Amino acid sequence: MPVEEILAIDIKPGWKKGTKITFPEKGNEAPNVIPADIVFVIDEKPHDVFLREGNDLVTTQKISLVEALTGYTVRLTTLDGRSLTIPINSVIHPGYEEVVPREGMPLPKDPSKRGNLRIKFNIKFPTRLTSEQKAGIKRLLAP
């Protein structure tokens, strides 16, 4: 006779893809057979802004060359709904990465601790410059 049972899974903050939750002997039963275990495996859904790398969250900001040279303010909404404003005052060069400590994923064994938020930058370079712009840049950036 079929019997229905609701199995509840309490997903903990920070659980990683591949985490297994096992309900021992909750599978189908048959005469003279021990019921099988039911195993659920956690998967991750892609996010529009963040990519998870271990316990860190990584995001890429598209910025102009002017913003890269003169400063940029990153504005993000965290996964838990908070607004972050992160001013970047140093020159942002290709490969530059800003690390914001403790704004990543909660650590599964200690949710009071978190990974980092890593901000990468995709700098949009101009496709062409006028001779006046080139001369102006040379004047401004000459040693």
C-alpha positions in Angstrom: 0.0 0.0 0.0 1.6 3.4 -1.0 2.4 5.7 1.8 3.3 9.4 1.3 5.8 11.1 3.6 7.1 14.7 3.4 10.8 14.9 3.9 12.0 18.4 4.8 15.5 19.7 4.0 16.9 22.6 6.0 19.3 24.2 3.5 22.2 25.9 5.5 23.7 29.1 4.2 27.0 28.4 2.4 26.3 24.8 1.4 28.2 24.0 -1.8 27.3 22.3 -5.0 27.6 18.5 -4.4 26.6 18.6 -0.7 24.5 15.4 -0.1 21.6 15.0 2.2 20.6 11.4 3.0 17.4 10.1 4.4 18.3 6.5 5.5 15.8 3.8 4.6 13.2 6.2 3.2 13.1 4.7 -0.3 10.7 2.2 -1.8 10.0 -0.9 0.3 9.5 -4.4 -0.8 8.9 -7.7 1.1 12.1 -9.0 2.6 14.1 -6.0 1.3 15.5 -3.2 3.4 14.3 0.2 2.0 16.8 2.1 0.1 18.2 5.5 1.2 17.0 8.7 -0.5 19.9 11.0 -1.3 19.5 14.6 -2.4 22.4 16.4 -4.0 22.7 20.3 -3.8 23.1 22.1 -7.1 23.7 25.8 -7.7 21.6 28.1 -9.8 23.5 30.6 -11.9 23.3 34.2 -10.7 23.2 37.3 -13.0 25.8 39.2 -11.0 27.9 36.8 -8.9 29.9 33.7 -9.6 30.9 31.4 -6.7 34.5 30.3 -6.4 34.8 28.3 -3.2 33.5 30.6 -0.4 34.3 33.7 -2.5 31.8 35.6 -4.6 33.2 37.1 -7.8 31.7 39.8 -10.0 33.0 41.7 -13.0 32.2 45.4 -13.5 32.4 46.9 -17.0 34.0 50.4 -16.8 35.4 53.0 -19.2 39.1 53.8 -19.6 38.4 57.2 -18.0 36.8 55.5 -14.9 39.7 53.1 -14.7 42.2 56.0 -14.6 40.3 58.5 -12.5 38.3 56.4 -10.0 35.1 54.4 -9.9 32.5 53.5 -7.3 31.1 50.0 -7.3 27.5 49.7 -6.3 26.2 46.2 -5.6 23.2 44.6 -4.0 24.4 41.5 -2.0 22.7 38.2 -2.1 21.0 39.0 1.3 19.7 42.3 -0.1 22.1 44.8 1.4 23.5 47.7 -0.7 27.3 48.0 -0.9 29.1 51.1 -2.1 32.8 50.5 -2.7 34.9 53.4 -3.8 38.0 52.5 -5.9 40.5 55.3 -5.8 43.6 53.5 -7.2 44.2 53.2 -11.0 42.4 50.1 -12.3 44.6 48.3 -14.7 43.8 45.1 -16.7 43.9 42.2 -14.3 43.2 44.5 -11.2 41.0 42.9 -8.6 39.5 44.6 -5.5 38.9 42.2 -2.6 36.2 43.1 0.0 36.8 40.8 3.0 33.9 38.9 4.6 31.3 39.8 1.9 31.3 36.3 0.2 29.4 33.2 1.0 28.9 32.1 4.7 31.2 29.3 5.7 29.1 26.1 6.1 30.8 25.1 9.4 30.7 28.6 10.9 28.1 30.8 9.2 29.3 33.8 11.3 32.4 33.8 9.0 32.3 34.5 5.3 34.5 34.3 2.2 35.5 37.4 0.3 33.9 39.4 -2.4 36.2 39.7 -5.4 35.5 42.5 -7.9 37.2 42.2 -11.3 37.1 44.8 -14.0 36.5 44.7 -17.7 37.9 48.0 -19.1 36.3 49.3 -22.3 39.1 51.0 -24.3 38.1 53.5 -27.0 38.2 52.1 -30.5 39.8 55.3 -31.9 41.1 58.7 -30.8 41.3 62.0 -32.7 44.8 63.5 -33.1 43.7 66.2 -30.6 42.8 63.6 -28.0 46.1 61.7 -28.6 48.0 65.0 -28.1 46.0 65.8 -25.0 46.7 62.4 -23.5 50.4 62.6 -24.3 50.5 66.0 -22.6 48.7 64.8 -19.5 50.5 61.5 -19.1 54.0 62.5 -20.1 56.6 61.9 -17.3 
